[in-house]
Amino acid sequence: MMPPFEIPGTITAQAVKDILRACGVDLVGIARADSVLLSHPPRPPRDLMPTSKSVVVMALAHQLGAVYAPDIMLWTRSKIQTSRLLDEAADLLSRILERKGFLSLAISADKPVEILKRDPRTGRKYRVPKVVGFLSLRHAAVSCGMGEIGRNNLLLTPEFGPHQRLCAVVTEAPLEPDPPRRHSLCSDCGRCIEACPAGALSPSGHDVDRCFMYWTYGFKALPPAAPSQWPSFIRMLLRHMKWRDFLVETGQTLMTDVDNCIECMRACPVGDRWERIRPDRLPPQRTRGMPGP
Ligand code: B12
């Protein structure tokens, strides 16, 4: 991709921000590679590039019409395009930085992710597979003051609330970091907890297994943990099979992506820029094949 601007002579934090803004990115922050906040399991930038000095985090606002569309598939399509724009910007920045002599690695807004079937420490099989990014983009964004992690477990920014997608570049370029900032965006209004169809959110946290099962398959139930739970699990599968075609869905997933839920994001009222156009109350979004979510 040819840059739509002149490549700066010296790479500074401002030059990096200007490049990304020219690519259409809405928010940019820079964190020091050795002090990025870590999540669980920890995925420090220096594991990806031992000589890295900075992590450039970028955010692109979602198309709100897609967030509030009646069918989740319309959102998924729009999300793919948002990821694509971010990935192109990250790729371009990485290439510019490398031409200036700094090893750089773009971390995609989308896949790949590590999929863990067993606990790496004990070898015990997880009830639900765990999925983890090579770098936690939400934590990287918090590290450079972009926002905070809300009750819905998403990055909230003052500008867009939860409605942005994230991407990053890990680089050897020594860029001036943006300091972490204290925000008070999440008022604990409870709308995300109420909206979550899987019961994954509660005042005490986020149940990643329930979220994963619903987001991936549209199933409210976790896989059976005891033989007595199999009959109700099978009844639920049969109910889904009556409405859905898993084979065709798999084909569609391979072509595009899978999303069965963004309710925690849709319900969130944070974000100044959207105040005027955000609907106040919303009927739940239709998910694949089922008559209702
Ligand atoms: C894997 C993943 C998922 C998984 C798991 C979610 C999760 N919390 O980990 C699933 C598929 C369920 C998922 C769902 C969603 N995701 Co997602 N997801 C990611 C991804 C690729 C990696 C996140 C990660 O590394 N998580 C692991 C740690 C960091 O998660 P954690 O919540 O801090 O902590 C949990 C784990 O520690 C877990 N846990 C406990 N023990 C163990 C043990 C092991 C071994 C593991 C792996 C985990 C684990 O429990 C903790 C509490 O939930 C990121 C992109 C990225 N590279 O960062 C996008 C990302 C976080 N997702 C995003 C979005 C938007 C969503 C959805 C709305 C779905 C959608 N349709 O887009 C939902 C919302 C879920 C929610 N409210 O948290 C956006 C968030 C943007 C924002 N504004 O914050 C991101 C940043 C993608 C992007 N490019 O913008 N996601």
Residues whose N, C-alpha, C, O or C-beta is under 5 A from the ligand:
A	BS01	B12	S39 H40 P41 A109 D110 V113 L116 K130 V131 V132 G133 F134 L135 S136 L137 R138 N152 N153 L154 L155 P162 Q164 R165 L166 H206 D207 V208 C211 F212 W215 D259 C261 I262 C264 M265
